[in-house]
């Protein structure tokens, strides 16, 4: 056999066809001209003109438009709520004879209305923060137990039970807190007042029972399943390589959690806490049934009293006149602003933590 193998000239063996094809490809480097189709039409040459033109209305375009509209709808709804609250609150604020932001009085139904948001905003923030201080450590402990300590046959039903706890209506928590939980809290308040009355938080001469402590404990129980479920999901997303590396270096299980799981899950845990805070700030019926409904600013936790913006709206809306309803709507506007600011701060912290973690990685 020589350097150039012989080719068959028979068309059945591909002789002339093969020879012609190789001759065309070996010419000036151009691709062969495609043959005409059965109707005598020659298809377009290669290149951009050969690609199919993009459809003007495709599924991708429709999905993008739908997603953009859904995202914009959130802003539209928030703006609509703000416009509604402001428009309904302006007449009552114009008729108010006291400082709305600093006054502790609440007499919007009088001939000369006098009302302020100071006491209500203080009670709302105090009860919510106290509820988080109680619920967050317990929720994180439960989440770590379910994700890293409990066997799967125990973690699965226990986690399902905690998720069901989040579905209990708030009125059920409120009725339970008022009719069942109030007596143990009252006895505990008497004990605190007897031995720790020198602390302003537990001072006073009574009565005890429907207080900030009772409302905060009920709120803590309501917030607990939300923070627990989200924190558990975050802890379970920790990369196994991080945990295995810490254990391979000789760390104990707690040291592995402290150095690998908790730092990785900080943004998610913070988001869970902020979501729980939003639930606590907006809670209505549970606090309306467990607080003493007074208008004042006091750090005493066990003496009967306390109030919140949402609870005051629930208790006063039915008996309010036009100015009173406007005053309640104005207080709702303040609650709306507080919740919005808290969520914006939480978002900023989460993004900052995420950028720091990504840059460190």
Buried (B, 14 or more C-beta within 10 A) or exposed (E): EEEEEEEEEEEEEEBEEEEEEEEEEEEEEEEEEEEEEEEEEEEEEEEEEEEEEEEEEEEEEEEEEEEEEEEEEEEEEEEEEBEEBBEBBEBBBEBBEBBBEEBBBBBBBEEEBBBBBBBBBBBBBBBBBBBBEBBBEBBBEBBBBBBBEBEEEEBEEBBEEBBEBBEEEBEEBBBBBBEEBBEEBBEBBBEBBEEEBEEEBBBBEEBBBBBBBBBBBBBBBBBBBBBBBBBBBBBEEBEEEBBEBBBEEEBEEEEBBEBBBBBBBBBBBBBBBBBBBBBBBBBBBBBBBBBBBBBEEBEBBBBBBBBBBBBBBBBBEEEBEEBBBBBBBBBBBBBBEBBEEBBEEBEEBBEEBEEEEEEEE
